[in-house]
Amino acid sequence: MADDLDIVVTLRVHAGQEAEAEALLREMEAATVAHDAGCLRYEWYRAETPQTYVLLERWTDPAAVRAHLQAPHMAASFERMKSMLPGPFTPLVLAKL
């Protein structure tokens, strides 16, 4: 359990693309939970702030996170997501202190 990683992602999309973004985020969640080994939690939520979404993740270890970020379903999702975002999307992984 000492290697578990908790990750929080905040994502903002362009106005008018919320429905498209939410559909993609649901697809990402389903594919991750079904296929990515080491995933203990992967849940998207709509924030109170308009056009903003929050992802709560928990992984068994850093290797599982790296494999997830390189998975084909994630590469395809990142590509689809590009046009929905006001800036570049760069996944960030934080380790426990």
C-alpha positions as CSV (number, residue, x, y, z in Angstrom):
1,M,0.0,0.0,0.0
2,A,2.9,2.4,0.5
3,D,3.3,2.8,-3.3
4,D,-0.4,3.7,-3.8
5,L,-0.8,7.0,-5.7
6,D,-3.8,9.3,-5.4
7,I,-4.1,11.7,-8.3
8,V,-6.5,14.7,-8.7
9,V,-7.0,16.1,-12.2
10,T,-8.9,19.3,-13.0
11,L,-10.0,19.8,-16.6
12,R,-11.7,22.8,-18.2
13,V,-13.3,22.6,-21.6
14,H,-14.6,25.3,-24.1
15,A,-18.1,26.5,-23.6
16,G,-20.5,24.6,-25.7
17,Q,-18.5,21.4,-25.6
18,E,-19.6,20.1,-22.2
19,A,-21.8,17.3,-23.6
20,E,-19.1,16.1,-25.9
21,A,-16.5,16.2,-23.1
22,E,-18.8,14.4,-20.7
23,A,-19.3,11.6,-23.2
24,L,-15.6,11.2,-23.7
25,L,-14.9,11.3,-20.0
26,R,-17.4,8.5,-19.4
27,E,-15.7,6.5,-22.1
28,M,-12.3,7.1,-20.6
29,E,-13.6,6.0,-17.2
30,A,-15.2,2.8,-18.5
31,A,-12.1,1.8,-20.5
32,T,-9.7,2.6,-17.7
33,V,-11.7,0.6,-15.0
34,A,-12.2,-2.3,-17.4
35,H,-8.6,-2.6,-18.9
36,D,-6.0,-0.8,-16.8
37,A,-4.3,-3.1,-14.3
38,G,-3.5,-1.4,-11.0
39,C,-6.5,1.0,-11.1
40,L,-8.2,1.2,-7.7
41,R,-10.3,4.3,-8.5
42,Y,-11.0,6.4,-11.6
43,E,-14.0,8.7,-11.3
44,W,-14.9,11.9,-13.2
45,Y,-17.1,14.5,-11.6
46,R,-18.6,17.8,-12.9
47,A,-17.5,20.7,-10.7
48,E,-19.7,23.6,-9.7
49,T,-17.5,25.9,-11.8
50,P,-18.9,25.9,-15.4
51,Q,-17.0,23.8,-18.0
52,T,-14.9,22.2,-15.3
53,Y,-14.4,18.5,-14.4
54,V,-12.4,16.8,-11.7
55,L,-10.9,13.3,-11.9
56,L,-10.1,11.3,-8.7
57,E,-7.7,8.5,-9.3
58,R,-6.0,5.9,-7.2
59,W,-3.3,3.5,-8.5
60,T,-1.4,0.6,-6.9
61,D,2.0,2.0,-8.0
62,P,3.7,4.4,-10.4
63,A,4.2,1.7,-13.0
64,A,0.4,1.3,-13.3
65,V,0.0,5.0,-13.9
66,R,2.7,5.0,-16.6
67,A,1.1,2.1,-18.3
68,H,-2.3,3.8,-18.1
69,L,-1.0,7.0,-19.7
70,Q,0.5,5.0,-22.5
71,A,-2.5,2.8,-23.1
72,P,-4.1,2.9,-26.6
73,H,-7.5,4.1,-25.3
74,M,-5.8,7.0,-23.5
75,A,-3.8,8.1,-26.5
76,A,-7.0,8.1,-28.5
77,S,-8.8,10.0,-25.8
78,F,-6.1,12.6,-25.5
79,E,-6.2,13.1,-29.3
80,R,-10.0,13.6,-29.2
81,M,-9.8,15.9,-26.2
82,K,-7.4,18.4,-27.8
83,S,-10.0,20.5,-29.6
84,M,-12.1,20.7,-26.5
85,L,-9.5,22.4,-24.3
86,P,-8.5,26.0,-24.1
87,G,-4.8,25.0,-23.7
88,P,-2.6,22.0,-23.9
89,F,-3.4,18.9,-21.7
90,T,-0.4,17.6,-19.9
91,P,-1.0,14.8,-17.4
92,L,0.8,15.3,-14.2
93,V,1.5,12.6,-11.6
94,L,2.3,13.5,-8.0
95,A,4.0,11.2,-5.6
96,K,3.2,11.0,-1.9
97,L,5.6,12.8,0.5
